[in-house]
Amino acid sequence: MSDNLKQRGPGNGDNGGGGNGPNPWMKSLLIWVAILLGLAIFVTMVDGRQAGAGADQIAYSTFLDKVDEGSVRDVNISRDIITGTTTAGEKFRAYPIADATLVPKLREKGVTISAKPEDGPSIWMVLLYQSLPFLLFLGIAFFVLRQMQKGGGANGAMGFGKSRAKLLTQKEGKVTFDDVAGIDEAREELTEIVEFLKDPTKFARLGGKIPKGALLVGSPGTGKTLLARAIAGEAGVPFFTISGSDFVEMFVGVGASRVRDMFEQAKKSAPCIVFIDEIDAVGRHRGAGLGNGNDEREQTLNQLLVEMDGFEANEGIIIVAATNRPDVLDPALLRPGRFDRQVVVPRPDIEGRIKILEVHMKKIPLAPDVDARTIARGTPGFSGADLANLVNEAALMAARKSKRLVAMAEFEEAKDKVMMGAERRSMVMTEDEKRMTAYHEAGHAIVSIHEPASDPIHKATIIPRGRALGMVMRLPERDSYSYHRDKMYANLSVSMGGRIAEELIFGYDKVSSGASGDIQYATGLARDMVTKWGMSDKVGPVEYAQPEGESFLGYSSSQPVRMSNATAQLIDDEIKGIVEGGLARAKHVLSEHIDQLHLLAGALLEYETLSGDEIKKLIAGEDLGRPDPGAKASVVPAAGTSIPKTRRPTGPFGNPTPLGA
């Protein structure tokens, strides 16, 4: 296996295993020690004249005095220095001067005279002196380049074209298909690939061929990467992982080189799996840009297409890729022979959410009142990542309260925080603002109770959260994949309930801007009914909705809908008529049950939050079973009372997520 593929697991020197070769840090240290030692030897050789430093240095005049005294036993005369020994055995040295009388004087005193010829440097020493600086420079340059290319060159200065794929072989923290819940169909599609890798003869004897590629398509957080990790844990074959952005560089040809290198390494480990995350970074539709289309990204894509299914077959290499934007991928990448299977990883349904919650709830201590089904009913549209975040938020809230168990109350609070934001307890509202908010939310709730097709109410609150001053949450009994006309009309009337309640209680001039989000939701629903779903008798079953195509610099790949002015006017009239019909239905319901509106608004002012069961008890005249938090003023405004116009944030029914949508 090439060293540019970072292998994780036992046997690697980096993680304490019995790796091959010396430790890279120790190797670098030894190189620097060798360089410093060479410098020290060079300095010592250049300064070799200090060899006689062990003798006492004396002046030349003192040396002559010793000779005259007869205390010098022997001398050694060279061109640069005179060394000798006294009769007392002491060694000395002196620097000579031009003196022709020195030798006769020494002979007169009986001093033993010797001479040492001056040895010139050898040819090898001269070559060493001349070449050592150059060799030292080359050594430092070579060491720096090796450090830049360490690890096979994938991250080095000379390793632009090396693949950045990582080989995963870790044993700890392994993910299997047992850890993947809520997406059973996608798991079964990939389980077949794993079985083919484990026992290819089971399929080959009937002429079946292993799929060359599987594309995981789904919204963010639905578990595409988790599925890939589960394949790595189940397959028992080498698993290479890389991101699509790792192929793209500013240098031309680098991405194509990395693709070639990745497939070369994969061939050495075949059969194996190569996982490319976010493949839309490199696999976008060719020719979508302006000017010359032969850019770096398209060259990388062309090389990827050739490697996956070109003249040279890559047997035993399965490509698994993930994206949340399949619409932007090039058609040549999606054809059979490259990505034979497109595995849709959808958002989980209610049963899938229950399984996902149970997987994450195993990691925390739960109170007996926790019901995963109730939480799953209240989280329609949540992905696996959203549910994991919900469980984590509930655990954090319980920890802040110093609890030993995570109860249902923490899950409800965490769900509200994830969906709408944290409670704004510090927000100061006047009594008039609270009263208008209470009537607004009570209007939504009363209309919902008396609409047969509406979903049951889960809770109503006037506690500000995020951008909403209050909200009414309804929980469907089950996930809905299609909506009927009666439920759409019910949702329209419920959305208008808050505005009608303000108008009935506070007057026409005191209607606030708080219903802006409700109006936006109702208008969008009515527009879809007319232009998409053919629920207008006058317009008919004809689609007039604008296509949702990807645009580039203002250019849309889909043609806009062409219609006459008369048709556009008819559509606008029908949309207005449907919304005003919901407004009329809400006004009729609230006018007939005005006493229930007052009763529910007063209870919201007292308790701030009421559950669906408590609202039913309140309407039926039963006791809520709660302690009275204190007497409140009458919720019915007195005649002539001036109620200031409030500016409530947007959100249908006070809730960022449309109820029933």
N, C-alpha and C positions, 0 to 999 in steps of 0.2 A: 504494500500500500504506500502511495506517495506520501512524503512527509508534509505536503501542503494540505492534506485532508486531516483535520484535527480530530484524532481519535480519543474518545473519552471512555475511560474504563480501567480495569485492573491491568497492570503491566506497563502503564505509562509512568515515566519517571516524575512527571509533574505532580501526581496525586499520591505519591508515596509507594507505588508498586515497584516491582522488580524490573524497571525499565532498562532498555539497552543503551549503552553509551554513558559518558560522564554527564554530570549535572551541567546544564548550560551556564549557570552562574559561576560555578567553579572553573569551567573552561575559560570564561572571559577573564577571571581573576588570574589564572596561570599565564595567560597571554600578556597581561599587563606586567606581571612580575618579571617575565622573561625580557620584556622591553626595558624595564628599569635596570635589570641586572646587566644587560648589554651596555647601557649608558655608563654604569659605574665602572665596568671593565675598561671601556674606552677612556674615561677620565684618568683611571689609574695608569694605563699604558702611556698616555700622553705626558703625564707627570711622573715618569719613571725615574727621573733624576733624583728623586728624594730617597733613593735606595740607601744612601749612607747617612741617613738622618740620625742613626744611633750614636755617632761620635760627637764629642764636644767641638764646637766651632771656635777657633781662636784667630786672632789677628795675625797677619803675616809678620809684623815686627815681633810679636810674642813668640812666633815660631822660630825666628832667627835668634832671639835671646835664649830659647831652650837649646838650640843647636850650639851656641857659644858656651853654654853651661855644661854641655855634654850629657844632657838628660834625654836626648833623643836616641832611640835604639834602632829604628828602621823607618823608612818612609817609602811611599808609593806615589810617584809623580805622574800625573796625566795632564792633558792640556787644560782641563777646567778646574781641577782640584788636586790638593796634596793631602793625602791621608797618611797616618803613621801611628807609632806606638812609642810611648816614653819608656825609660828604664824602669819606671814604677808600674808599668803595665797599663797605663791609661791611654785610651785611644783619642786621637784628635784629628781635626781636619782644618784646612786653611785654603783660601783661594790664592793662587799664585799670581805673581807679576813678572814682567820681563827682567830677570836678574841673572847675568852670566856668571856671577861669582858664587852662586848657590851650590852647584855641584862640587867645585873644588873645596868649598868650606865643609860640605858634608863628608867628603873623603878624608879631609884633615882630621875631623872629629871621630872617624871610624864608624860612621852611620851606614847601615846597610841600605843600599839604594836599589829600588826596582821601578820599573816603568810599565804602565798598562796602555797598550795601543787603543786609540779611539775606534770602537766598532761602529760602523755605519749601519743603518737599518737594512734589514733583509728585503728582498723583493716582495715577499709575502706580506711583510709589515707595511710596506709602502702601498700595496694594493688594498690592504685592509683599511689604512687611513683614508685612502681616496674613495673607497666604495661604501664605507660604513654609513655616512649620512644618507646616501641614496637608498641603500638597503633599508635603513630605518624608516624613511619616508614611504617606501613601498609597503613595508609591513603594517604601518599605521593605516594606510589607505585600504589595504586588503582586509584588515580587521574591521574597519568601519563599514565597508560594503557587505561583509559577512553578517554583521550585526543588523544591517538594514534588511537583509534577505533571510534572516533567521526564521525558522518555522516553515521552510519550503518556499518562501517567496510570495505567499499569498498577500501578505501585508507589507512587503518590502518595496524598495524603490525600483527594483528590476523585476518585480513580480506582478505587473499589471494584468497580464493575461492568464494568471493562475486562478483556478476555481476557488470560490470561498465556501464551497459546500462543506458541511460538518457531518462526520460519521458518528451516529449515535449508537452506542452499545452499552449504555449505563444499565446497571442492574437495580440500583436503588431508585425509588420514586417512579417505578415503571407503571404506566397507564395501560389498562386492558379494556376490552369491550364491556366488562362488568361495571366500569366507572362511567360509561356513556349511557345516559338515560334520556327518554323522551323523543328520540329520533330512531325508532326501531327500523323503519324501512331503509334509511341510509346506512345503518349499521349492517343490515343483512346484505346490501350490495357489496360492501367492502369486506364482509366476512367471507364471501365467496372468493375474493382475490387472495385472501390469506390462506384459505383451504387449497387453492390452486398451487400456491407456492410450497405448501407443506406436502401435498400429494398430487403432483401434476399428472401422474398416470391415470388417476380416477377420471379426469376429463379428457386426456389425450386419447384413450382407447376408443372414444366415441367421435374422434375427430375434432374435438374442441380446442381452441387456441386461447391462450391467456390474453386478457385485454392488455393493450399496450399503455393505455392511460385512463385515468378516472378524474373527472373534474368535479370538485365539490363546490356547489353553488348555494349561497344562502346569505341572509342578512348578517350584519356584524353581531357577534356574540352568540350565534346559534350552535357553535361547537364544531366548526370545520377543522380548526387546528387540533382540537381535542381528539377528533376522529383520527387524524393523521398520527398523533402520538399513540393512540390505541393500536393502530396498524403496526407501528414500530414495536410495541410491546408484545403483540400476538404473533407476528410473522416469523420471528426467529431468523431473519435474514438481515444483511447489512441495510441500514436505513440512512440515506443521505438527505439532509435538509438544507434549504437555501431560500432566500427571499428573492422575489422578482427584481427588487431594486438593486440587489448585489451584482446584477449583470450590467447595469447601465452605468457608464462613466462618461466623462467629457472627452475622452480620447477615442478617436475613431478606430474601430476594430477590436477594442478591448473586450466588449461584451461578447462578440462572436468567439474570441479566443477563450474566454471563460466557459462558454457553453461547450466548446470542443474538449477542453480539459476536464470538465465535469463528467462528460460521457465517457472519456477515456478511463477515468478512475472508476466509474461505475461498471465498465466492462470487465475490469480486473476482479470485481467483487460479485459479478453476476452468479446466480439470480439475486437481485436487490431491488429496493424501492427508492426512488428519488422524489422527494416532496418539495414542490415549489409553492411557497406561500405568496399571496397577492400577485398572481401571475399577470394581472392586468397592467402592472407597471411595465412589462416588456412585451405583452401580447396584444396591445391595442391595434385596432383596425389600421391597416396600412393605407396610405394616401389620404389620411384625414387632415394632414397639415397643409401649409401653403408652401409654394416654391418647390425646391428640389426635395423629392421624397426619399432620396438615398441617404438618410441620416443614420446616426449610430444605433438608435433604437430599432429601426427597421432591419439593419444588418444583423443585429442580435436575434431578432425574431426569425429572419430567414434561416440563420444557422440552426436555431432551435427546431424549426420545421424539418430541415434536412436530417438532423440527428434523430428526431423521433420517428420519421418514416421517409427515408430517402433511398438511394441506391444501395447503401450498406445497411443491412439489417442489424438491429440492436436487440438480439434475443436475450430474454431474461431480465430486461430492464423495464420496470413498470413506473410510469410517471404519474404521480398523484399531485394535483394542483388545486388551489383554493382561490376563490374570488367572490366578491359580493357585487361585481358588475359584469355579468356575462354578456350584456348587450354591447359592450365596447370591444370584445375580443374579435380577432380576425377570423373570418369563416374558415380559412385554411387550417387554423389551429383546432377547430371544433369538429372537423370531419372524422368519420370512422377511419381507424388506422393510426390516428394520433390520440385523440381522446375518444375512445370507444364508448365510454359511459359518462353521462352527466348526472351526477347524484345530487338531487335537490335536498338541502338540509333546511327544512322549514322551521318557523317558530313553533314551539310545542303546543299541542292542544291541552285541554284541562287534565287529561290523564297523564300526558307527558310532563306537565308541570308538577303534578303530584310526585311522580317518580324522581324528577330532578330535585325537588325540595327534600325528599326523603334521603337522597344521596348526600346532600349538603348538611342536613340536620343530624346525620350520624356523628358529625364532628363536634357538636355542641350539646350540653346537657339541657334537656327539654322539660318543661313543666307538664303536668298531666292534661292541662286544658288546651294544649296546642293541637290544632286540627289542620293537617296539610291540605285537605280538600277545600276548606273554607278559604285558606290563603290562596290556593290555586284559582278558585272562583273569582277572587278579587284582583287577580293579576292577568287579565286577558291581554295578549300581545307581548307579554314579557318573554325575553329570550333566556337561554340558560345562564348567560353572564349576568343578566338583570336579577334573576332569582338567586344566584350566588351572592350578589351584592346585597340583596334584601336580607338573606340569612345573616350575613356578616354585620349589617347595620343593627339588626335585632340583638345580636350578641354584644355588640359594643354598647348599645343602650342599657342592656341588663348589667353590664360591667360597671357603667357609670353610676348605676343605682345600687351598686354593691350587692347584687342578687347572686345567688348560687345557681339558679335555674332561669332559663329564658322562657317567659310566659307568652301567652297569646297577646297580651296587651303590648308587649314590645314588638311583636310582629306587625300588629296593626299600626303602631306608631311608625315603624320603619317603612311600611308600605306607603303611608301617607307622605313621609319625608321623601322617598324615592320618586313618587309620582308628582308631588306638588311642591316639595321643598320643606324646609324646617319651619316650625311654628314661629310666628313673629309675636311673641309674648310682649316684647318691649314696645310694640306699636300702640300708641295711645289713640283711642277712638272716642269721640263724644257719644253721649247717650243717644242722640238723634241718629248718628251714623250706625250705631249698633242696632237700633230699632229698624232702620231701613234695610240693613243687611239681613236681619232676622226675618222680616216679611218677604224679602226677595227669595231667600232660600226656602222659606215655608211655602211660597207660591209654587216653586218647582216640585216640592215634595207632595203637596195636595193634588196637583194635576197628575203626577205620576201614580198616586194611589188610585185615582178614579179613571185612569186609562187602562182598559183591560189588556192591551197588547204591550204595555210597558214592563220593563224588568223590575223586580222587587227592589225596594230601597234597602241599602245596607247601613248607611249612616247619613246624618245631616249635622253640619257644624257651622258655627260663625266665628271660629278661631282662624285668624288670618294665616295663610300658608303661601309662601312664594309670592306670586303676583295676585292671588285671589284673597278676598276678604272673607269668603265663606264658600261652602261647597255642599252639594248633595251627591252622594255616590250610590249608584245602583249596581247590583251584582246579577249578571245573567245566570240562569240555572245551568247552562251549558254553553260551550262555544258555538257560535253561529257562523256558518260559511256562506249563507245567503240571507237576505233580508226581505221580508214581505211588505206589501204596501201598507197594511194596517199598522205594522210596527214603525214604519217611517213616519206616518201621520201622527202616531203617538209621540214619537221623539220630537216632532215639530211643535206639538202643543206643549210638551213639557219644557222645551227650550224657551217658549214664550211665557211660561208661568211666572217667572220672576218679574218681568216687565209689567205684566198685567196686575200683579199684586201691588207693585209700587203705585200704579195708576189708580187702582180701586181705593187704596188706603190713604195715600197722600195727595191725590189729585193729579190732574193732567199736567199741570205746570211743574210739578215736583218729581217727575220721572227723571231718574239719574242716567248717567252714561254707563252704569254697571252692566247693562245688557248688551254691550257691544260685542263681546265674545259669543253670546247666545245668538245674536242676529247673524254673525258671521257663520256660525255652525249651521243655522237653519237655512241660510241662503245657499251655502255649499251643498247641503243635502237636497234642497229643492232643485238646484241646477243639475245635479247628477240624475235626479229622477226624470227630468225633462230631456236632457241631452244625451244621456248614456243608457238609461234603463227603459226608455219608452213608456213612462207612466203618465203621459199627458195625452188625453184623447184628441186634443186639437193638433198637437205637433205630430203625434203618431209614433210608431216604433222605428224611428230613424235616429241614427247617431249624429249628433252635431258637436260633440265634445272636441276640444282642441287636442291633437295628438301630443303625447309626451315623448319627444325624441331628444337625443343628445345634441346640443348645439356647440359649435366651435366658432368663436369670434362673431357671434350673432347669427350664424348659419345653422339651421335646423335640418336634420336629415329627413324629417317627415314634413309633408306638405300640409299647410294650414287648411282648415275646413272652409269650403266656399259656400256661402249662402247669400240669399238676397236680403235686402233691407227689410222687406216685409216678413221674411222668416225670422230674422234676428229680433224684430219687434214682437212677433208672436211668442218667441221663446222668453223674452223679458217679461211679457205680460203673464205668461203661464207661471214663471218662477214667482213673480209677485203675488199671483193669486194663490199659489200653494202656501206661501209663507203667511199671507193674511188669513188663510183658512185655519192654519194652526193657531194664529193669534185669536181668532174668533172662538175656536174650541176651548182654548185656555180660559178666555173670559167667561164663557158659559159655565165651565166647571167651577171656577172660583166664585162666581156670583151666587151659585146655588149652595156652595159650602163655605160661605164667608166666616161662619162661626168656627169651623175647623181651622181656617187660616189664622184667626186670632188666637185660638188655643195653642196651635203649634208654634207660632211666633213667640208667644209668651213663654212657652217651655224652653225654646232656644235661648231666650234672653236669660232665663234662670240657670240652665244647666250648660249652655254653650254647645254641647255635643249630645246627640241622641242617636241611639242605634235604631235599626229598622224595626225590631220587636217593640222597643219603647214607643216608637211613633204609632204602631198599630194599637198598643194599649191606650195611648193617649186619645186617639180618635174614637176608640170603643168606650171611653169613659172609665177605664180601669186605672188603678193606682200604679205608678211607675216603680214604687218600692225604693225610691231614693230619698235621702235626707234633704229637707228643704234648705237650700243654701242661703235663704233670707228673702224677705218679702221684697217684691219688685213693684215699681209703679205700674199703673195700668198701661197696657200696651196699645190700647185704643187711643189715638190722638184726639185731644179735645178740640172742639170746634174753634176755628180761628188760630190754631197752633201753627206757628211758622216752622217748617221743617227745612233745614238747609239742603241744598242740592249736593249730593255726594258724588264723588268721582271714583267709582269702583273699578279696579283693574279688569282687564278682559279675561274671558274664559267661559265656555259654555256651562251654564248652571253653576258658575263659580269654580269649575273644575277644568284644568288644562286638557284632560282627555274627554272627548265627547261621550256623553252617556248613551249607551246603546249602540255606539258606532264601533 
